[in-house]
C-alpha cells in the first residue's frame, strides 16, 4: 500500500512535491480507510487542476520511477552500446526553466507497506538521478514497534559511498562488481534474485498505468484483452457483468480466431463481437466491439488493469479518467475502490480529472481530493483540499460546497481565462 510519494525537479515541478495517501485525522467517511500494520491509508486520490497545471506530470513522475526501477538493470555500458542508449532514453526531464535545475538531479521517493511479504514493516525507498546516472539511492525499513528507520542500503555516488550492510553478506560482492552508474541497486538486485531487492521491484511491477491523455496509448489500451479472456468463459462473463453495471445491453461476447496469411506472424489475432438482444425478439445479434461507443471501449480498456490491481492489492494510476466517460460511470468506477466488499485486498486508485461533479457529490474525503496549480514562473505545486485554508487561515470545512468553491478559484487550481476575440483582431 502506497502511503506517500515524493518527487522533486521533474518537468513542471521545480521543488519538492508530495502526494500523501496516509489518512488525515478527519471525521468524514471513516469506512474508506485501509489498514495495513500500523498504517491507515486512502483507497482513492483524485487530482484536479487547470490544463497544463501539472496533473499529468504527477502521473508521469510515478510512472518514471516505476519504469526506472523495473528496467535499469539493463542500463550502463560504454557510450556506443545499446545499454547506454537505453539509459539516454530514460534520462529524467528536470525543470527546464532554471539553469540550476536543468543540471540538478531529479528525486523520487516512496513510503509504502508490502502486503505480499511483511505488512508489519513500513518501507522507504528512493533514488536521485541526473543526466550522468544515479547519484543517490536508499532503502530503509521500520518495524511496527520501532521509532526510527533501519538502513538496508545507502548509496551516494558523489561521495563515493556504498553501504550494503543491511543485505546478506553473500550478495554484497556481486552487487559491488556488477553495479554501474546508471543502474539501481533495487533493479540489479532483483535480477540477481536477492529477495529483499526483488520485493522492491515486484512492488513497483504490480502497479498499473493508463494514460488516456495520450491518443496513441489510448488506442492500444482499447485493444488489449483481459487475462484469459479468449480461453475462459468465466472471464468473459465477468467482463460482461462489469459492463452491465453501466450498460446492460451487452450480454456476452463472441470470439473468433483470425488465420494469418503471414507465415512470420507468430501472434494470435481475434475478432471480438459484443452480443446484444434484439429489440423485437428474444434472439441475439452481434456487433463488432470496435463499433461500440468510446465510453464502452474505454471501460473495456480499463478492465484488465482493474482486475490486476484488485487481485494484487496494488495501485492503478489513470490520467484523465473522465475523458469520454459520463460522470456516473466515473463515480461507479471509483466506488469499486471505496467499497471494502469489492476491494478486499486494499487496492488504490490515483486519477487525474476535470470532472467537478465528484466534488459536489459528497462521496470523497477532503484528503482524497488534490489539486495542482502553476504560478507565473511555470512552477507547479501539489496540495490537498484537507490542507487548504481560507483567507482567514481557517481550514476548509467538510460541509462546504467544494465544486462551487473550486470553480470560483477558492482553491487556486483553475485557469486564468483571458478573452480572445479571433474574429475582431486587427489585421496587420
KEMIVEX-232255 format. One record per residue (C-alpha): residue in three letters; x, y, z. Coordinates in steps of 0.2 Angstrom, whole numbers, padded with zeros to 4 digits, always signed. Layout:
AlaXYZ...
END
This chain:
Unk+0000+0000+0000Unk+0007+0017-0005Unk+0007+0029+0009Unk+0017+0044+0002Unk+0025+0048-0015Unk+0038+0062-0016Unk+0047+0069-0031Unk+0057+0084-0035Unk+0064+0093-0050Unk+0053+0084-0063Unk+0045+0093-0078Unk+0035+0107-0071Unk+0038+0103-0053Unk+0054+0113-0048Unk+0053+0110-0029Unk+0048+0095-0019Unk+0030+0089-0021Unk+0022+0076-0010Unk+0006+0065-0014Unk+0001+0059+0003Unk-0011+0044+0004Unk-0010+0042+0023Unk-0026+0047+0031Unk-0028+0063+0040Unk-0037+0064+0056Unk-0054+0070+0049Unk-0071+0063+0053Unk-0080+0060+0036Unk-0080+0043+0028Unk-0070+0033+0040Unk-0076+0017+0031Unk-0064+0022+0017Unk-0048+0019+0027Unk-0037+0005+0023Unk-0027-0003+0037Unk-0011-0012+0035Unk+0000-0015+0050Unk+0001+0002+0059Unk-0003+0012+0044Unk-0020+0019+0039Unk-0021+0023+0020Unk-0033+0030+0007Unk-0040+0020-0007Unk-0043+0034-0019Unk-0034+0050-0023Unk-0042+0062-0036Unk-0031+0076-0044Unk-0039+0092-0051Unk-0032+0107-0059Unk-0031+0118-0075Unk-0024+0112-0091Unk-0005+0112-0091Unk-0005+0114-0072Unk+0005+0098-0069Unk-0009+0085-0066Unk-0001+0073-0079Unk+0016+0076-0073Unk+0011+0069-0056Unk+0006+0053-0065Unk+0022+0053-0076Unk+0033+0056-0061Unk+0027+0040-0053Unk+0027+0031-0069Unk+0045+0036-0072Unk+0050+0030-0055Unk+0042+0013-0059Unk+0050+0011-0076Unk+0067+0015-0070Unk+0066+0003-0055Unk+0060-0011-0067Unk+0072-0008-0082Unk+0088+0000-0075Unk+0097-0017-0073Unk+0099-0016-0092Unk+0107+0002-0092Unk+0125+0006-0092Unk+0139+0001-0104Unk+0150+0012-0115Unk+0144+0027-0125Unk+0141+0017-0141Unk+0132+0002-0133Unk+0113-0002-0134Unk+0113-0002-0115Unk+0119+0016-0114Unk+0107+0022-0127Unk+0093+0014-0117Unk+0098+0025-0102Unk+0099+0040-0113Unk+0081+0037-0117Unk+0076+0035-0099Unk+0086+0051-0093Unk+0074+0062-0082Unk+0066+0078-0088Unk+0071+0091-0075Unk+0063+0108-0073Unk+0069+0117-0089Unk+0065+0135-0084Unk+0080+0136-0072Unk+0098+0134-0077Unk+0102+0127-0060Unk+0088+0114-0061Unk+0092+0108-0078Unk+0109+0102-0071Unk+0102+0096-0055Unk+0096+0078-0050Unk+0078+0073-0050Unk+0072+0064-0034Unk+0059+0051-0032Unk+0054+0043-0016Unk+0040+0031-0009Unk+0034+0026+0008Unk+0024+0010+0007Unk+0019-0006+0015Unk+0021-0023+0006Unk+0006-0034+0008Unk+0015-0049-0001Unk+0029-0050+0011Unk+0028-0041+0028Unk+0014-0028+0032Unk+0021-0026+0049Unk+0035-0015+0042Unk+0035+0002+0035Unk+0046+0004+0020Unk+0055+0019+0012Unk+0064+0018-0005Unk+0070+0032-0016Unk+0083+0037-0028Unk+0090+0053-0037Unk+0096+0053-0055Unk+0103+0066-0067Unk+0110+0065-0085Unk+0125+0055-0080Unk+0116+0042-0070Unk+0111+0038-0052Unk+0118+0050-0039Unk+0109+0043-0023Unk+0098+0028-0018Unk+0092+0021-0002Unk+0081+0008+0006Unk+0075+0008+0024Unk+0063-0001+0035Unk+0054+0002+0051Unk+0047-0012+0062Unk+0029-0010+0070Unk+0036-0005+0087Unk+0052+0004+0081Unk+0054+0023+0081Unk+0067+0025+0068Unk+0070+0018+0051Unk+0084+0005+0049Unk+0095+0007+0033Unk+0096-0009+0022Unk+0107+0000+0009Unk+0113+0018+0006Unk+0122+0024-0009Unk+0129+0041-0014Unk+0140+0042-0030Unk+0146+0060-0027Unk+0153+0055-0010Unk+0159+0038-0016Unk+0148+0029-0003Unk+0140+0012-0004Unk+0133+0004+0012Unk+0126-0013+0009Unk+0127-0018+0027Unk+0108-0022+0028Unk+0109-0035+0014Unk+0115-0053+0016Unk+0134-0054+0015Unk+0134-0067+0001Unk+0126-0054-0011Unk+0136-0039-0007Unk+0151-0043-0018Unk+0140-0047-0033Unk+0132-0030-0032Unk+0148-0021-0030Unk+0155-0029-0045Unk+0140-0028-0057Unk+0134-0011-0052Unk+0135+0004-0064Unk+0132+0022-0063Unk+0115+0021-0072Unk+0109+0006-0063Unk+0098+0005-0047Unk+0103-0007-0034Unk+0085-0012-0032Unk+0084-0017-0051Unk+0101-0026-0051Unk+0097-0035-0035Unk+0080-0041-0042Unk+0090-0048-0057Unk+0102-0056-0046Unk+0086-0064-0036Unk+0091-0056-0020Unk+0074-0057-0010Unk+0074-0040-0001Unk+0078-0031-0018Unk+0066-0042-0028Unk+0052-0037-0016Unk+0055-0018-0021Unk+0055-0022-0039Unk+0040-0033-0038Unk+0030-0020-0028Unk+0033-0007-0042Unk+0029-0021-0055Unk+0012-0024-0048Unk+0006-0006-0051Unk-0004-0002-0067Unk-0005+0014-0078Unk-0017+0020-0090Unk-0014+0037-0099Unk-0030+0042-0108Unk-0022+0059-0112Unk-0011+0051-0125Unk-0021+0046-0140Unk-0008+0033-0146Unk-0008+0024-0129Unk-0027+0026-0128Unk-0028+0017-0145Unk-0018+0002-0139Unk-0026+0001-0122Unk-0043-0002-0130Unk-0036-0016-0140Unk-0028-0026-0125Unk-0038-0041-0119Unk-0041-0045-0101Unk-0030-0060-0095Unk-0038-0077-0100Unk-0052-0068-0110Unk-0050-0079-0125Unk-0049-0095-0116Unk-0060-0093-0101Unk-0079-0091-0102Unk-0079-0086-0084Unk-0068-0071-0088Unk-0079-0066-0102Unk-0094-0067-0091Unk-0085-0057-0078Unk-0082-0043-0091Unk-0100-0044-0096Unk-0105-0042-0078Unk-0093-0027-0076Unk-0101-0019-0092Unk-0119-0022-0085Unk-0115-0010-0071Unk-0116+0004-0083Unk-0123-0004-0100Unk-0134-0019-0098Unk-0137-0020-0117Unk-0121-0031-0119Unk-0125-0049-0114Unk-0108-0058-0118Unk-0095-0059-0132Unk-0092-0069-0147Unk-0073-0073-0151Unk-0066-0080-0167Unk-0048-0083-0171Unk-0042-0075-0187Unk-0030-0085-0198Unk-0014-0076-0203Unk-0008-0075-0221Unk+0009-0070-0215Unk+0020-0085-0210Unk+0032-0075-0200Unk+0017-0068-0189Unk+0018-0079-0174Unk+0005-0069-0164Unk-0013-0074-0162Unk-0027-0062-0169Unk-0045-0062-0164Unk-0061-0054-0169Unk-0072-0049-0154Unk-0091-0045-0156Unk-0102-0040-0142Unk-0118-0050-0140Unk-0135-0040-0139Unk-0153-0045-0138Unk-0164-0039-0152Unk-0177-0027-0148Unk-0192-0036-0156Unk-0187-0054-0152Unk-0178-0065-0139Unk-0165-0068-0152Unk-0147-0061-0150Unk-0136-0052-0163Unk-0118-0047-0163Unk-0110-0030-0165Unk-0091-0029-0168Unk-0083-0022-0152Unk-0074-0009-0161Unk-0091-0001-0166Unk-0096+0001-0148Unk-0096+0018-0140Unk-0079+0027-0135Unk-0085+0025-0117Unk-0088+0006-0118Unk-0071+0004-0127Unk-0063+0014-0113Unk-0071+0003-0099Unk-0065-0012-0109Unk-0048-0005-0109Unk-0048-0002-0090Unk-0055-0019-0085Unk-0038-0029-0087Unk-0029-0016-0076Unk-0044-0015-0063Unk-0044-0034-0062Unk-0025-0035-0059Unk-0024-0022-0045Unk-0040-0028-0036Unk-0032-0046-0036Unk-0014-0039-0031Unk-0019-0025-0019Unk-0008-0013-0029Unk-0010+0004-0037Unk-0019+0010-0053Unk-0014+0027-0059Unk-0025+0034-0073Unk-0023+0050-0082Unk-0039+0059-0087Unk-0051+0046-0081Unk-0066+0057-0085Unk-0062+0058-0104Unk-0076+0050-0114Unk-0085+0044-0098Unk-0101+0050-0091Unk-0099+0056-0073Unk-0109+0042-0066Unk-0098+0030-0074Unk-0083+0038-0066Unk-0092+0038-0049Unk-0096+0019-0052Unk-0078+0015-0056Unk-0071+0025-0041Unk-0084+0017-0030Unk-0076+0000-0033Unk-0061+0005-0024Unk-0070+0014-0010Unk-0080-0002-0005Unk-0072-0015+0006Unk-0083-0028-0002Unk-0077-0025-0020Unk-0059-0020-0014Unk-0054-0033+0000Unk-0036-0033-0005Unk-0034-0014-0002Unk-0030-0009-0020Unk-0028+0010-0023Unk-0033+0022-0037Unk-0025+0038-0041Unk-0033+0048-0056Unk-0032+0065-0064Unk-0049+0073-0069Unk-0058+0089-0074Unk-0075+0082-0069Unk-0080+0093-0055Unk-0096+0083-0052Unk-0087+0072-0040Unk-0083+0087-0029Unk-0102+0091-0027Unk-0107+0073-0024Unk-0101+0071-0006Unk-0093+0055-0008Unk-0074+0059-0006Unk-0065+0064+0009Unk-0056+0080+0009Unk-0039+0071+0010Unk-0044+0061-0006Unk-0046+0077-0016Unk-0030+0085-0023Unk-0025+0100-0034Unk-0011+0106-0045Unk-0008+0124-0049Unk+0005+0133-0059Unk+0012+0150-0055Unk+0018+0164-0067Unk+0035+0157-0067Unk+0029+0140-0074Unk+0032+0131-0057Unk+0018+0118-0052Unk+0013+0114-0034Unk+0003+0099-0027Unk-0009+0101-0012Unk-0024+0093-0004Unk-0041+0100+0000Unk-0038+0095+0018Unk-0023+0107+0019Unk-0032+0122+0011Unk-0036+0137+0021Unk-0047+0152+0018Unk-0042+0170+0018Unk-0043+0170+0037Unk-0032+0154+0039Unk-0046+0143+0043Unk-0046+0125+0036Unk-0060+0120+0023Unk-0075+0113+0032Unk-0082+0096+0027Unk-0099+0104+0023Unk-0093+0117+0011Unk-0098+0117-0007Unk-0082+0110-0014Unk-0087+0111-0033Unk-0093+0129-0031Unk-0078+0135-0022Unk-0066+0126-0034Unk-0074+0134-0049Unk-0074+0151-0041Unk-0055+0149-0038Unk-0055+0147-0019Unk-0043+0133-0021Unk-0032+0142-0034Unk-0032+0127-0046Unk-0042+0134-0061Unk-0036+0143-0077Unk-0035+0162-0078Unk-0046+0165-0093Unk-0042+0179-0104Unk-0054+0185-0118Unk-0048+0182-0135Unk-0058+0188-0150Unk-0052+0179-0165Unk-0065+0187-0177Unk-0061+0205-0172Unk-0042+0205-0171Unk-0034+0220-0180Unk-0026+0214-0196Unk-0008+0219-0200
END
